[in-house]
Amino acid sequence: MNVKEILQIADKGTLDECLEILRRIDANTLNAQTMDWGAWFASRRTGELFSTKFYNQNITDSGIGDPMNT
């Protein structure tokens, strides 16, 4: 079923309801181009540091790594 067929089947009330739902989705959608990413990341800083130890590739080919507490 394509969009044209759906529009022919739906009545005005259903279409208005769908339009309202789409408008609410649009109003709550993040515009990544206008986002202040520096402020966003700064607001999530906790001061905790994390690191990962990777095994010697000559011994193992595991890509999982070994989490270390710092």
Stockholm file with secondary structure:
# STOCKHOLM 1.0

chainA/1-70         MNVKEILQIADKGTLDECLEILRRIDANTLNAQTMDWGAWFASRRTGELFSTKFYNQNITDSGIGDPMNT
#=GR chainA/1-70 SS CCHHHHHHHSCHHHHHHHHHHHHHHHHTCCCTTTCCHHHHHHTTCCCCCCEEECCCTTTCCCCSCEEECC
#=GC SS_cons        CCHHHHHHHSCHHHHHHHHHHHHHHHHTCCCTTTCCHHHHHHTTCCCCCCEEECCCTTTCCCCSCEEECC
//
